[in-house]
Amino acid sequence: MTTSLGKLYGIGLGPGDPELLTLKAYRILRSVPIVVYPMSPDGRCISRSIVAEYLQPHQIEMPMVLPFKPGESSQPGYQLMADKMAIHLAQGQDIAVLCEGDPFFFGTFMYLYNRLNDRFPTEMIPGVSSVMASANMLGAPLTYRNDVFMALSGTLDAEILRSRLLMADAAVLMKLGRNFVKVYGVLESLNLLDRALYIERATMKEQRIIPIREVDSTQVPYFAMIVIPSEWKWQDG
């Protein structure tokens, strides 16, 4: 008798507020027998904390320990977890992978997807991106009409950031942390500081909105974002 394959789900959890989980994500999360989530070596796991109240006692939890440090590759950790997951999927067990934000937008799930989707049935459940959440928490409409919008990583070289921002009508800068000083300098050189809006941990209980010139560069977390909204006004036509 041939065992049918299990299904792999990539579940977008949204930016941090548990109530922003979609109904579909909630249904699948409650029904799968195995739940996978990334975890730092010191045991921190934001994705699990978002949905902790929704998990079931009978579910098997499989933490995926990743370094998340500059210079350390996470790929061995992804490969190790993909190999473990493949065994369960081959035995017909469904697996849900928790992913903050959206699975296919800077999501950790993509690295598992690339290793498993050609062997097992796979479905992604979109999540509210931190980009959209940040703009909404700031009350800053991002784009209008024919605006050119860019999402940029703060890890990029300063010259690349500068050249991309020169082409954009609106932008968000993610993955700040230790890159904040570099990003701030680029924005200052382009006279964008007056438009730049800073937010930390959008929609989470710890959310903070700070004037960008008052940000302590030594205390900027990874989950911080700078939003540069469009300058278009409805009076312009």
C-alpha positions as CSV (number, residue, x, y, z in Angstrom):
1,M,0.0,0.0,0.0
2,T,1.4,3.4,-1.1
3,T,1.3,6.2,1.5
4,S,0.2,9.5,0.1
5,L,2.6,12.3,0.5
6,G,2.2,14.9,3.2
7,K,1.6,18.6,2.3
8,L,4.0,21.4,3.1
9,Y,2.5,24.7,4.1
10,G,4.2,28.0,4.3
11,I,2.1,30.1,6.7
12,G,2.5,33.9,6.7
13,L,1.9,35.1,10.2
14,G,1.8,38.8,9.5
15,P,4.0,41.4,11.3
16,G,3.4,40.5,14.9
17,D,-0.2,41.2,16.0
18,P,-1.8,37.7,16.4
19,E,-5.1,39.1,15.2
20,L,-3.6,39.8,11.8
21,L,-3.4,36.1,11.1
22,T,-5.7,35.2,8.2
23,L,-8.6,32.8,8.8
24,K,-7.0,30.3,6.4
25,A,-3.7,30.4,8.2
26,Y,-5.5,29.9,11.5
27,R,-7.4,26.9,10.1
28,I,-4.3,25.2,8.7
29,L,-2.2,26.0,11.7
30,R,-4.7,24.3,14.0
31,S,-5.1,21.2,11.9
32,V,-1.5,20.2,10.9
33,P,0.3,17.5,13.0
34,I,3.7,19.2,12.7
35,V,4.8,22.8,13.1
36,V,8.2,24.1,12.1
37,Y,9.7,27.5,13.1
38,P,13.1,29.2,13.1
39,M,14.8,29.7,16.4
40,S,18.0,31.5,17.4
41,P,20.7,29.6,19.3
42,D,19.6,31.3,22.6
43,G,16.1,29.9,22.2
44,R,14.3,33.1,20.9
45,C,11.5,32.5,18.5
46,I,9.3,35.4,17.5
47,S,7.2,33.5,15.0
48,R,6.1,30.9,17.6
49,S,5.3,33.7,20.1
50,I,2.9,35.3,17.6
51,V,0.7,32.1,17.4
52,A,1.5,30.4,20.7
53,E,-2.1,30.6,21.9
54,Y,-3.3,28.9,18.7
55,L,-1.0,25.8,18.9
56,Q,-2.4,22.5,20.0
57,P,-1.0,20.2,22.7
58,H,-0.9,17.2,20.4
59,Q,1.1,19.0,17.7
60,I,4.8,18.1,17.2
61,E,7.0,21.2,17.2
62,M,10.3,21.2,15.3
63,P,12.4,24.2,16.1
64,M,14.9,25.1,13.3
65,V,18.0,26.6,15.0
66,L,19.7,29.2,12.8
67,P,22.6,31.5,13.6
68,F,21.2,34.9,12.4
69,K,24.7,36.4,12.8
70,P,26.8,38.3,10.2
71,G,29.3,36.0,8.6
72,E,27.5,32.8,9.7
73,S,25.6,30.9,7.0
74,S,22.1,29.7,7.8
75,Q,22.1,27.3,4.9
76,P,23.3,24.2,6.8
77,G,20.5,24.7,9.3
78,Y,18.0,24.9,6.5
79,Q,19.3,21.8,4.8
80,L,19.3,19.8,8.1
81,M,15.6,20.8,8.7
82,A,14.6,20.1,5.1
83,D,16.1,16.6,5.4
84,K,14.1,16.0,8.7
85,M,10.9,17.4,7.2
86,A,11.3,15.2,4.0
87,I,11.0,12.1,6.2
88,H,7.7,13.2,7.8
89,L,6.3,14.4,4.5
90,A,7.2,11.1,2.8
91,Q,5.2,9.3,5.5
92,G,2.1,11.4,4.7
93,Q,2.3,13.9,7.5
94,D,1.4,17.5,6.8
95,I,3.8,20.2,8.0
96,A,3.3,24.0,8.6
97,V,6.3,26.3,8.6
98,L,5.7,29.5,10.5
99,C,7.0,32.6,8.7
100,E,6.7,36.2,10.0
101,G,5.2,38.5,7.5
102,D,4.7,36.8,4.1
103,P,6.4,33.5,3.1
104,F,7.7,34.9,-0.2
105,F,8.8,38.3,0.9
106,F,12.2,38.0,2.6
107,G,10.8,35.0,4.3
108,T,12.8,32.2,5.9
109,F,10.3,29.7,4.4
110,M,11.7,30.3,0.9
111,Y,14.9,28.4,1.7
112,L,12.9,25.3,2.7
113,Y,10.5,25.7,-0.2
114,N,13.4,25.7,-2.6
115,R,14.6,22.4,-1.2
116,L,11.3,20.6,-0.9
117,N,8.6,21.9,-3.3
118,D,9.7,19.7,-6.3
119,R,9.2,16.6,-4.2
120,F,6.1,17.3,-2.1
121,P,2.8,19.2,-2.6
122,T,3.2,22.7,-1.3
123,E,0.9,25.6,-0.5
124,M,1.7,29.1,0.6
125,I,-0.7,31.2,2.8
126,P,0.0,34.9,2.2
127,G,0.6,37.1,5.3
128,V,0.4,40.8,6.0
129,S,3.8,42.2,5.2
130,S,5.7,44.4,7.7
131,V,6.0,46.9,4.9
132,M,2.2,47.4,4.7
133,A,1.9,47.2,8.5
134,S,4.5,49.9,9.1
135,A,2.9,52.3,6.6
136,N,-0.5,51.8,8.3
137,M,0.8,52.2,11.8
138,L,2.6,55.4,10.7
139,G,-0.5,56.7,9.0
140,A,1.6,57.2,5.9
141,P,0.1,56.3,2.5
142,L,2.9,54.7,0.6
143,T,2.1,55.1,-3.1
144,Y,-0.3,56.7,-5.5
145,R,-1.1,56.3,-9.2
146,N,2.1,55.8,-11.2
147,D,4.6,56.0,-8.3
148,V,7.7,53.9,-8.5
149,F,8.0,52.0,-5.2
150,M,11.0,50.1,-3.8
151,A,11.7,47.8,-0.9
152,L,15.4,47.9,0.0
153,S,17.5,46.0,2.5
154,G,19.7,48.1,4.8
155,T,22.4,45.5,4.3
156,L,23.1,46.8,0.7
157,D,26.1,48.9,0.0
158,A,25.6,52.7,0.5
159,E,26.2,53.5,-3.2
160,I,23.6,50.9,-4.2
161,L,21.1,52.3,-1.8
162,R,21.7,55.8,-3.0
163,S,21.3,54.9,-6.7
164,R,18.1,53.0,-6.0
165,L,16.5,55.7,-3.9
166,L,17.2,58.2,-6.7
167,M,14.9,56.2,-8.9
168,A,12.1,55.8,-6.3
169,D,9.0,57.9,-5.6
170,A,8.5,56.0,-2.4
171,A,10.5,53.4,-0.5
172,V,10.9,51.3,2.6
173,L,14.3,50.3,4.1
174,M,14.3,47.1,6.0
175,K,16.8,45.1,8.0
176,L,18.3,48.1,9.8
177,G,19.9,47.1,13.0
178,R,23.6,47.8,12.8
179,N,23.1,49.2,9.3
180,F,21.2,52.2,10.6
181,V,24.1,54.6,10.6
182,K,24.9,53.8,7.0
183,V,21.3,54.1,5.9
184,Y,20.9,57.4,7.8
185,G,23.9,58.8,6.1
186,V,22.5,57.9,2.6
187,L,19.2,59.5,3.4
188,E,20.9,62.6,4.7
189,S,23.0,62.9,1.6
190,L,19.8,62.7,-0.5
191,N,17.9,65.3,1.6
192,L,15.3,62.6,2.5
193,L,15.4,62.8,6.3
194,D,12.4,65.2,6.5
195,R,10.3,62.5,4.7
196,A,11.8,59.5,6.4
197,L,9.6,57.9,9.1
198,Y,11.0,55.4,11.6
199,I,9.2,52.5,13.3
200,E,10.2,49.5,15.4
201,R,8.3,46.2,15.7
202,A,5.2,47.4,13.8
203,T,1.9,46.0,15.3
204,M,3.7,44.3,18.2
205,K,3.2,45.2,21.8
206,E,6.7,46.7,21.8
207,Q,6.0,48.9,18.8
208,R,7.7,52.3,18.9
209,I,7.6,55.3,16.5
210,I,10.5,57.7,16.9
211,P,11.5,60.8,15.0
212,I,14.4,59.6,12.9
213,R,16.8,62.3,14.1
214,E,16.2,61.1,17.7
215,V,16.9,57.4,17.1
216,D,19.7,55.9,19.1
217,S,21.8,54.1,16.5
218,T,23.2,51.7,19.1
219,Q,19.6,50.5,20.0
220,V,18.1,49.9,16.5
221,P,16.6,46.4,16.3
222,Y,16.5,44.1,13.3
223,F,12.7,44.6,13.2
224,A,12.9,48.3,12.5
225,M,11.9,50.0,9.3
226,I,12.2,53.4,7.6
227,V,9.3,54.4,5.4
228,I,9.7,57.2,2.8
229,P,6.1,57.8,1.6
230,S,5.1,59.3,-1.7
231,E,5.0,63.1,-2.0
232,W,1.9,63.0,-4.3
233,K,-1.1,65.0,-3.1
234,W,-4.7,64.6,-4.3
235,Q,-4.8,68.3,-5.1
236,D,-2.2,67.6,-7.8
237,G,-4.9,66.1,-10.1
